[in-house]
Amino acid sequence: MAKSASQALMTPDEMAERVTPAELETACRQYQQQLITQPIEVMKDNTLKFITLVPGVRNQLTWGELHGDAQLSPWSKKNGQSADYKIEGRTLQVWPGNCSYDFDPMEVFQSIYGHSILLGEQLTTSQIAVRVATYFAAKVGMHLNNAVWKAKRNVAGNKTEDLFDGFDTIIEKEATDEKLSVAKGNLFLFDAAINNTTATEQLKEFYRKANDMLRGRECNLYIPQSVYDAYVDDYQVRHGALPYNTEFDKLTLEGSAGKCKLVVLSNMADSKYLKITTKQNLLFGTDINAQENKANIAKYSSWVLTFEMAGVYGTQIRSLSPEELFVGKLHVE
């Protein structure tokens, strides 16, 4: 966008005074779709690389998971086995959430304007308005990303982690209901804490206990940074001198023939569970086009502006079948 000579000569204070509440509201209306999708854009560079976005969930979406068996036997005129099967539903539900934050426009404008000058780009008032709105929308995305695993639905809460049940919360509930169990073959209990002298053997044992159909596919092992650090340290000590060990950082689990990718995410720092599954099995639902979605900046009181945003989000594990998911519960000393 072209800028006038008078704009180019303005001080940051003068530019800040030009960015009126009306201009901010106009920018939010003009770039509404961009602002609504900004949280998702933030997550695309992080957790959404390794889970599946389901963008059109209006309220909830249910998948039927078929459990049963069928097989051939030698030809017989009387061959008529009864199929033993059942269908269980897995429902991805999204929940509406909103926020409103008051902020001092002078401080924010000074920060954005000054940063832009350092980069050699002197912004117009409308560009600053868009950047202010985008900044806050990106913060919403950051908190959504941080809550994906640990969130626990609490209607009385006031944080993103109260909005929906994250993957670890779902796992904990399903384990309590024994839909995840050692007997079913989709749960593994570590009998000792993972450290930098045992991690290689422990993760190898965990992987080898997984269902053969899951191991036979490309899959991910989702682990916190602390477990990954222990694994690479242990691996380096054990195999550092081997001629084929050409790099310290490990991208796949040793012994998986390159099929099990190590996924290390900072938002899993406090997780009690390791997960072997596929990207397609971990679902993050939203409805970008829902009428509940909005982003706005308005003035309701003197000296401050208010950023408002609303959206719908939720998570679900599509299948708990051992062929799709294997959970390892970490040992706590």
Legacy VTK file of the C-alpha trace (Angstrom):
# vtk DataFile Version 3.0
C-alpha trace
ASCII
DATASET POLYDATA
POINTS 333 float
0.000 0.000 0.000
1.427 3.391 -0.965
2.114 5.922 1.790
2.066 9.681 1.581
5.063 11.909 2.260
3.376 13.213 5.408
2.963 9.665 6.726
6.591 8.887 6.045
7.657 11.864 8.208
5.384 11.060 11.154
6.780 10.141 14.545
5.524 6.883 16.167
3.312 8.935 18.538
1.738 10.802 15.634
1.156 7.560 13.732
-0.407 5.942 16.790
-2.880 8.787 17.100
-3.914 8.230 13.483
-4.930 4.567 14.099
-8.414 5.213 15.418
-10.831 2.622 16.854
-12.931 3.086 13.724
-9.972 2.174 11.518
-9.265 -0.902 13.639
-12.886 -2.048 13.345
-12.779 -1.485 9.591
-9.607 -3.557 9.295
-11.200 -6.383 11.307
-14.243 -6.409 9.024
-12.142 -6.263 5.874
-9.783 -9.042 6.979
-12.322 -11.061 8.999
-11.624 -14.399 7.288
-7.869 -13.937 7.600
-8.185 -13.169 11.319
-10.539 -16.091 12.004
-8.119 -18.527 10.361
-5.028 -16.988 11.994
-5.081 -19.378 15.018
-5.042 -22.331 12.616
-2.196 -20.771 10.631
-0.165 -20.526 13.839
-0.823 -24.191 14.635
0.143 -25.312 11.122
3.771 -24.589 11.924
3.556 -26.713 15.065
1.151 -29.440 16.207
-1.016 -29.466 13.067
1.927 -30.918 11.158
1.303 -34.145 13.045
-2.467 -34.246 13.662
-5.425 -33.916 11.288
-7.480 -30.742 10.961
-11.216 -31.358 10.473
-12.460 -27.921 9.376
-16.209 -28.374 8.842
-17.532 -29.601 12.204
-20.701 -27.620 12.919
-21.386 -29.169 16.340
-20.261 -32.758 16.348
-19.244 -35.445 13.896
-19.402 -39.190 14.586
-17.453 -42.000 12.972
-18.629 -45.601 13.279
-15.800 -47.979 14.141
-16.583 -51.563 13.161
-15.271 -54.369 15.380
-15.712 -57.947 14.226
-14.272 -60.894 12.373
-14.813 -62.832 9.146
-12.686 -65.557 7.567
-12.762 -68.269 4.936
-12.886 -71.964 5.761
-12.826 -75.074 3.547
-15.757 -75.175 1.117
-18.908 -76.636 2.571
-22.589 -76.536 1.621
-23.403 -76.065 5.301
-20.899 -73.270 5.828
-22.793 -70.488 7.578
-20.897 -68.874 10.443
-22.486 -65.937 12.201
-20.508 -62.733 12.091
-19.547 -61.485 15.544
-19.373 -57.722 15.224
-20.383 -54.434 16.799
-20.196 -50.788 15.803
-18.895 -48.190 18.238
-19.188 -44.472 17.586
-16.359 -42.007 18.112
-17.660 -38.445 18.253
-15.632 -35.328 17.579
-17.360 -32.435 19.336
-16.413 -28.780 19.048
-17.166 -26.231 21.736
-17.780 -22.493 21.349
-15.342 -20.195 23.137
-14.695 -16.475 23.225
-12.407 -13.875 24.735
-12.161 -10.124 25.192
-8.987 -8.321 26.211
-8.491 -4.646 26.925
-5.196 -3.160 25.766
-3.444 0.182 25.692
-3.366 1.152 22.017
-0.437 3.535 22.449
1.842 0.791 23.752
0.850 -1.673 21.031
1.122 0.841 18.197
4.540 2.035 19.414
5.778 -1.569 19.469
4.499 -2.508 16.025
5.447 0.799 14.403
8.959 0.797 15.868
9.571 -2.825 14.896
8.534 -2.102 11.330
10.943 0.857 11.067
13.795 -1.389 12.224
12.911 -3.735 9.392
13.012 -0.847 6.933
9.266 -0.750 6.353
7.315 2.315 7.453
3.673 1.276 7.774
0.511 3.167 6.953
-2.256 3.451 9.537
-4.388 0.732 7.920
-1.425 -1.685 7.843
-0.806 -1.086 11.540
-4.495 -1.775 12.239
-4.273 -5.159 10.503
-1.074 -6.058 12.336
-2.612 -5.265 15.720
-5.593 -7.530 15.062
-3.402 -10.293 13.591
-1.084 -10.180 16.606
-3.905 -10.913 19.051
-5.452 -13.577 16.796
-2.068 -15.308 16.657
-1.939 -15.333 20.462
-5.261 -17.203 20.443
-3.656 -19.786 18.156
-0.649 -20.133 20.450
-2.870 -20.969 23.415
-4.912 -23.435 21.356
-1.697 -25.167 20.337
-0.547 -25.369 23.962
-3.874 -26.888 25.058
-4.201 -29.648 22.433
-2.930 -32.426 24.725
-3.673 -31.283 28.277
-6.970 -29.371 27.942
-9.829 -30.518 30.176
-13.378 -29.282 29.614
-14.486 -26.988 32.452
-17.470 -24.753 31.742
-16.571 -22.554 34.732
-13.001 -21.991 33.514
-11.548 -18.927 31.817
-8.616 -20.345 29.834
-8.203 -22.169 26.535
-7.309 -25.363 28.390
-10.854 -25.288 29.859
-12.549 -25.215 26.443
-12.380 -28.880 25.377
-10.891 -32.256 26.313
-7.390 -32.638 24.891
-5.915 -35.916 23.657
-4.330 -36.855 27.003
-7.580 -36.142 28.843
-9.432 -38.393 26.385
-6.803 -41.112 26.890
-7.119 -40.876 30.666
-10.906 -41.198 30.524
-10.788 -44.116 28.090
-8.224 -45.907 30.275
-10.469 -45.413 33.315
-13.369 -46.914 31.335
-11.021 -49.759 30.250
-11.453 -49.012 26.567
-7.680 -48.645 26.710
-6.071 -51.536 28.569
-3.163 -53.948 28.511
-5.625 -56.791 27.907
-7.063 -55.051 24.817
-3.555 -54.522 23.454
-3.751 -50.738 23.171
-2.082 -49.790 26.479
1.466 -50.332 27.750
2.624 -49.605 31.299
6.260 -48.574 31.727
7.617 -50.211 34.898
10.429 -47.679 35.399
11.127 -44.045 34.612
12.781 -43.342 31.263
16.293 -41.906 31.648
19.465 -41.466 29.589
20.730 -44.951 30.360
17.521 -46.924 29.723
15.578 -44.948 27.104
16.760 -46.912 24.045
15.683 -50.269 25.430
12.475 -48.939 26.926
11.238 -47.253 23.754
12.268 -50.263 21.693
10.297 -52.562 24.021
7.291 -50.217 23.882
7.307 -50.223 20.079
7.678 -53.992 19.845
4.626 -54.496 22.050
2.465 -52.581 19.571
0.094 -54.411 17.248
1.827 -55.848 14.170
-0.577 -54.043 11.820
0.296 -50.697 13.418
4.013 -51.485 13.276
3.714 -52.447 9.634
2.584 -48.946 8.661
4.131 -45.500 8.664
3.321 -44.115 12.117
4.405 -41.514 14.652
5.711 -41.855 18.190
4.582 -38.725 20.063
6.968 -37.948 22.934
7.883 -35.007 25.186
11.238 -33.281 24.783
12.578 -34.849 28.005
12.006 -38.390 26.706
13.578 -37.536 23.363
16.644 -36.033 25.077
17.057 -39.172 27.172
16.736 -41.336 24.067
19.357 -39.542 21.940
21.785 -39.345 24.875
21.435 -43.060 25.583
21.657 -43.904 21.891
24.832 -41.849 21.470
26.554 -43.646 24.348
25.502 -47.079 23.076
26.096 -46.633 19.338
28.197 -43.497 18.848
31.205 -45.417 17.504
29.267 -47.437 14.918
30.104 -46.467 11.322
26.453 -46.131 10.248
25.602 -43.731 13.085
26.346 -40.508 11.213
24.151 -38.081 13.151
23.352 -37.383 16.786
19.718 -36.351 16.383
17.387 -39.249 15.695
14.393 -38.785 13.373
12.988 -42.317 13.571
12.923 -44.951 16.300
15.790 -47.426 16.169
14.529 -50.879 15.218
11.444 -49.631 13.352
13.035 -49.871 9.890
12.397 -46.145 9.542
8.610 -46.595 9.837
8.157 -44.973 13.251
8.847 -41.229 13.167
9.764 -39.463 16.406
7.453 -36.483 16.933
8.727 -34.161 19.660
6.365 -31.386 20.709
6.929 -28.737 23.364
3.243 -28.754 24.342
3.644 -32.369 25.543
6.113 -31.376 28.265
3.903 -32.571 31.150
2.308 -35.489 29.332
2.073 -38.812 31.156
1.494 -40.733 27.935
3.483 -41.710 24.865
1.423 -42.477 21.759
2.124 -44.578 18.697
-0.469 -43.791 16.049
-0.946 -42.054 12.713
-1.587 -38.411 11.937
-5.041 -39.370 10.603
-6.090 -40.804 13.989
-5.665 -37.579 15.982
-8.398 -35.106 15.056
-8.593 -31.376 15.708
-12.019 -30.050 14.823
-13.256 -26.543 14.101
-15.747 -24.760 11.870
-14.094 -21.795 10.221
-17.336 -20.730 8.546
-19.566 -20.966 11.630
-21.489 -17.843 12.560
-19.982 -18.065 16.055
-16.582 -17.143 14.633
-15.677 -13.471 14.809
-12.749 -11.160 15.406
-13.065 -7.500 16.255
-11.411 -4.531 17.948
-13.734 -1.965 19.490
-13.754 0.875 21.997
-16.072 0.480 25.003
-14.336 2.696 27.561
-11.895 5.590 27.728
-8.173 5.136 27.008
-8.363 1.423 26.180
-9.444 -0.704 23.234
-10.882 -4.226 23.405
-9.895 -7.184 21.237
-12.726 -9.696 20.846
-12.586 -13.143 19.300
-14.840 -16.201 19.205
-14.438 -19.669 17.680
-15.308 -23.355 18.037
-12.704 -26.074 18.669
-12.358 -29.639 19.947
-10.267 -32.818 19.684
-10.942 -36.537 19.402
-9.087 -39.805 18.795
-10.767 -41.413 15.830
-10.020 -45.029 16.784
-8.835 -46.779 19.946
-8.252 -50.039 18.102
-4.801 -51.616 18.703
-4.327 -51.517 14.936
-4.596 -47.705 15.110
-3.362 -46.641 18.556
-0.887 -47.815 21.189
-0.534 -45.740 24.363
2.346 -45.992 26.831
1.728 -44.704 30.353
4.948 -43.331 31.816
6.151 -44.588 35.182
6.190 -42.013 37.962
8.804 -42.574 40.649
LINES 1 334
333 0 1 2 3 4 5 6 7 8 9 10 11 12 13 14 15 16 17 18 19 20 21 22 23 24 25 26 27 28 29 30 31 32 33 34 35 36 37 38 39 40 41 42 43 44 45 46 47 48 49 50 51 52 53 54 55 56 57 58 59 60 61 62 63 64 65 66 67 68 69 70 71 72 73 74 75 76 77 78 79 80 81 82 83 84 85 86 87 88 89 90 91 92 93 94 95 96 97 98 99 100 101 102 103 104 105 106 107 108 109 110 111 112 113 114 115 116 117 118 119 120 121 122 123 124 125 126 127 128 129 130 131 132 133 134 135 136 137 138 139 140 141 142 143 144 145 146 147 148 149 150 151 152 153 154 155 156 157 158 159 160 161 162 163 164 165 166 167 168 169 170 171 172 173 174 175 176 177 178 179 180 181 182 183 184 185 186 187 188 189 190 191 192 193 194 195 196 197 198 199 200 201 202 203 204 205 206 207 208 209 210 211 212 213 214 215 216 217 218 219 220 221 222 223 224 225 226 227 228 229 230 231 232 233 234 235 236 237 238 239 240 241 242 243 244 245 246 247 248 249 250 251 252 253 254 255 256 257 258 259 260 261 262 263 264 265 266 267 268 269 270 271 272 273 274 275 276 277 278 279 280 281 282 283 284 285 286 287 288 289 290 291 292 293 294 295 296 297 298 299 300 301 302 303 304 305 306 307 308 309 310 311 312 313 314 315 316 317 318 319 320 321 322 323 324 325 326 327 328 329 330 331 332
